[in-house]
Amino acid sequence: MITLHHVPGSRSMRVLWLLEELGLEFTLRNWSLTDGGLRSSEFRALSPAGRVPVLEIDNRAIFESGAIVEYLCETHPAAGLAPAIGAPERAEFLEWVHFAETQANIVQNLNIQHIFLRPESARSLPLMKLDTKRLALTMQALEAQLDGREWLIGSFSAADCMLGFNIDAMFRFVRAEGFPNITAYRERIRSRPAYEVALKKGGGDSIYAQDFYELPDA
Ligand SMILES: N[C@@H](CCC(=O)N[C@@H](CS)C(=O)NCC(=O)O)C(=O)O
């Protein structure tokens, strides 16, 4: 019995998508970012920092999306969604699994500044500018990695589930012009049946009310 603790549209989408790619049966338990549930003792017993995702599997609960993704790949090697431990290609796979989280943290800062912080006077324009530049740098790195590749490490892997989650959000803060490889990659992701099923099961409303968030005037 596998249970994914999930918030629609959050990093738990990575795990939801991977579970679908692996064809595993699981139960979804939905939580909210705003009703205090993630701070409850019940949830903190599963995730000490009160964050999703958490995956209950094999008689334990695993937190941190990257750890869950690596664990699922290691315990389902026949699916071929990660190079084997010790294989030469493994390092590149791990780089992109963890790069995805570096990038997601920058996106999260921008979400806080542009969307969640109220009143608007509480925002920091220097931080917003800095994080927009840092996000653009990660996108340049991604654009270069995808040059001549359909997927991050060549063939589809769980690193794509980690990073694919970021794409919709990154284009809210940095315009897509100049990133043709990422734009085409997004289309390839959207055309994966498992991704489509994952979105249907766990998508929910987006936090974004606008297609694009300009930096406020200085
Ligand atoms: N590095 C963690 C980050 C998890 C994380 O920050 N999740 C967000 C949702 S995307 C969350 O649960 N936020 C709740 C909070 O900060 O209170 C991972 O990849 O699992």
The ligand as a Gaussian input file, in Angstrom:
#p B3LYP/6-31G(d) Opt

LIG

0 1
 N       13.179000      20.145000      -0.646000
 C       11.816000      19.775000      -0.350000
 C       10.931000      21.006000      -0.393000
 C        9.504000      20.679000      -0.037000
 C        8.643000      21.927000      -0.013000
 O        9.105000      23.046000       0.278000
 N        7.365000      21.739000      -0.293000
 C        6.432000      22.850000      -0.223000
 C        5.361000      22.701000      -1.305000
 S        6.047000      22.866000      -2.926000
 C        5.748000      22.842000       1.119000
 O        5.366000      21.796000       1.606000
 N        5.582000      24.014000       1.727000
 C        4.890000      24.121000       2.956000
 C        5.498000      25.178000       3.829000
 O        6.539000      25.736000       3.486000
 O        4.903000      25.443000       4.850000
 C       11.370000      18.711000      -1.346000
 O       11.856000      18.736000      -2.477000
 O       10.543000      17.853000      -0.984000

